[in-house]
């Protein structure tokens, strides 16, 4: 089921759980993500950033492959451009067959963010795609942007922003950041701000920088209204570690077997995370045992 993010996130919003949005740059990651979702009866979002799609995961190859795999699955699967900032990148993603796009104009002033987001939302909606936006700014962990409260999302601004742009979901800044935190560091999140944002907006909210945030923080953000959680760094680490261990154990291991080891490790991580955020088991129900009527 190849779909936009809109309906799956509305279902998550109405039922108080979150959907993983997982960055993907190759077939092994796509297989791990889609098979995990199928086995867990969970919706899932496959993400790719402009940098990733230019460096390795070329969208003209990935998009049709993901769509084919998704249409064979029995759970909702979206393919989303993550952090699109240039018009050309977003337009190309739409042309390649993505089902959702994110416009990230959070580094601009409020009015310019609105102008850019409203344009992309209109473009996406005209093609049946969903549109994610960001207000406030989720920066980089290695620059300690997570503790810069002036980057956090303002709830009153957020209400105006959503009304004027008509975005389908909003990425909010409450204390997470992209990339790897220092070893042993767990960010402190502004749950009060998150609760106020949810009460004000009454719509699906997105947490970027889910990697390294800690299980307790993740569970608590879901309880307080987050419906989409972006995960990249942690997944890549699991895949890389599995490959390194497979090679260390058998230096003569075949290339295909190295990839299979990475795929299996990523699956185990994804499935555990889906259970943590409450998306497992949402797309199934108890089997009906009565007569099948004509």
N, C-alpha and C positions, 0 to 999 in steps of 0.2 A: 504494500500500500504506500505509494509514493505521494506524499501530501505536503502542503505548506505547514508551517508551525502553528498557524492560528488556532485551528480547532483542538489540536492536542494540548496546547497551552491553556486554552479556555477550560478544557476538561480538568487539567491539573489545578487551575485556579479555583474552580468550583468544588474540587474534592481535596484540596489542601495537600498536594504532593508536588514533587518537582520532576522534570525530565532532564536527563543528561544531554548536553550538547558537546560532542567529542570531536576534537580535531583529527583529521584523517588526510594522509598524503599518498596512500598506495592501496593496492588490492588487499594486502594482508590485514591492514587496519579496517578497511571497509567490511571484510568478511567477519572479523572479530566483533565489530560493532553490531552488524545486522543479525548475526547468529546469536549473539548475547541477548539482543532485544527479543528475538523470536523465542528463545528458550525461557526467558523471564516474563513473557507476555507483557512486554513494556514498550511504550512509544520511545523513540530515540531521534535525536537530531545529529546529523553528521555535519561538522563544521570544517571549513578551510579558509585560511586568511589569504589576502592578496599576495603577501610575500611567499607563503607556502605554495600557492598555485603557480606562481611565476618560477620558483626555484625547482620544484619537483612534481607536485601533484597537478599536472596540467588539466584544466577543467574540461577541455574538449575530449579528453580520455576518461577522466573520472566520472563526469556527470552521466553519460550514457551507461557506464558500468554500474554505478550506484543505483540509477533508476531501474535497470533490469533486475538487479538483486532485490531491490525494495518491492517491486511489483510482484515478486514471487513470495514475499513474506506476508504473514497474516496480522501484522501489527503496523501502526503508522510510523513512517520513516520520512524525515525531511532532510534536504540537502541545502545548507545555508552558507552564504558568504559571510564570514566573520570579520568584523571591523573594516568594512568597505569605506574608504574615505574619498577615493577619486571616482568621479562619475564614470569614466571609461571602464574601470574595473567592475563596477556594479552592473553597468549595461552589458558587459561581456559575460558576466555570470548569468544574467537573465537570458542572453542569447544562447548560452551553452546548455540551458535547461535546469538550472537550479530551481528549487521550489520555494526558497525564501532568501531574503537578503537583509543584511544589517548595514545601515548607514551610521558611521561613527563620525559625527562632527562635534564631539564633546570638547575638542581642543579649541573651538571657536567661541566667540561671544554668543550670548543667548539668542539674539535675533538671527544671527547668521546660522546657528545650529537649527533653529526653527525653519528657516528658508530652505536649507539643504535637505533636511529631513522630510519636510512636506512634499518636496519635489520627488524624492525617491519613493515615498509612500504612495503617491499618486501613480508613479510609473509601475511599481510592483503590483498594486491593486488592480490596475488595468490589465495585467497579465495573469491575475489569479494567484499571485504570490503574497506572502505575508512580509511585513516590514518591521524590523527591530531597530530601535534607536537608543542612544545613550545620553543621559543628562547627569551633570557632575562629571567626574573623570576618574576612571579606574586606571591608574598608572602602573609603574613598574616596581616590583619588589626590591630590586637591587638599587633603586633610588629612594627607597623608603616612602614611596608615594602613599602607601596605605595609612600612614599616620598624619598626613596633611589634610586636616579637617576642612580646609577651605575648598578642597576638591570634592567634598561629599555632596550628595544630591539634596537640593532644597525642596521640601514637599510642596510648598505653595507655587514655586516656579514649575515644578513637575506637572501640576494640574493644568496650568496654562499651556505648557509645552505639548502635552498629550492632546488637549482639545484642539490646538491649532495645527498640529502635524498629522493627526489621525494615525499614528503608529499603532501597531498591534500589540507590542510588548515593549517594556522599557528596562534597559540595563541601568542599575543604580549603583552609586558609589557609597559604601557604608564601612569601608575599612579593609577590603581585600585589594590585592594587586596581582598583576601578571608576572609569570616567571617563578623563580625559586626564592623562597625566603631563606635567611641564614639558618644553618643547621640548629634544630631544636626550637626555633622560633615559631610561635603560633600567634597570628594576628588577633587583636581585640576588635570586635565588631560593634557597631552602633545599632543594637537591636531596637532601641527606642525609636530611632529615626526610621528604621525599616518598618516597624509597626505603624508609624504615622503615615508613611508613604502608601502602605497597603490600604489603610483606612481612607486615605484621601483619594487615591486613584481607582481602587476597586477593579484592578486589571492584572494580567500576568506580569510579574516582575522577574528580572534576570540578574543573576550573580555571576560576574566575570571574576576570574582569578580563583576558581574553586580549588585548584591544586595546592596542597599544603596548608589548607585552612583548618584542618583538624576535624575529626568526626563529630565532636560535640557542637562545634560552630555550625557545621553543615546541617545537622539535625535541627538546630535551633533556628537557622534562617528559613528552613522549610516550614517549620511550625509558625513562623511569623510572616509568611507570605511569598517567599521565593518559589517560582515555578519552573525556572530553567537555570541550570548550573553548567557553566562552561568548564571543561576539563581538557587540558592539553599536556602540560608539563608532566603530570603524574603518569599519564598513559604512556608517553614517550619513554619515560624512565623505566617503566615495567617492561616494555618491549626491548629496550636496549640491554637491560640487565639480564633478561632471559637469553638473549643472543650471546652475550659475553660468557655467561655460565655454560651454555651449550658448547661453545668453542673451547673453553678451558677444560671441560670434561672430555671432549673428543676433538683434538686439533684437526683431525681429518674429516670432520663432519661435512656432509653435503650441504651446499648452499640452500637447497629447498628445505632441508630439515632444520636449518637455522631459522628460516622464516616461519616454519610451522611451530617451532618452540616459542618464538615471539608472539605469534598469533594466539596460542593457547594461554600464555601468561597474561596477555591483554584481555582476553575473554574473562579470566578469573577476576581480574581487577574490576572490569566493567560490571559484571554480574553482582559482585559484592556492593558496588556503589549504587546500583539500581535499587537494591534492597534497602540500603541506608536512607535513600531519599524518598522511598515509598512508591516508586513507579512500577515495581514488579507486581504482576498479577492483575493489572488494571484492564487488560484487554482479553479477558476470558471470563466465563462464568460456569457454574456447575452444570455438568452435562445433563441434558433433558433425557429422561428414560421412558417417556410415554410413547404412544403410537405416533408415527409420522403420517400425518393426514394428507389426503389429496386435495 
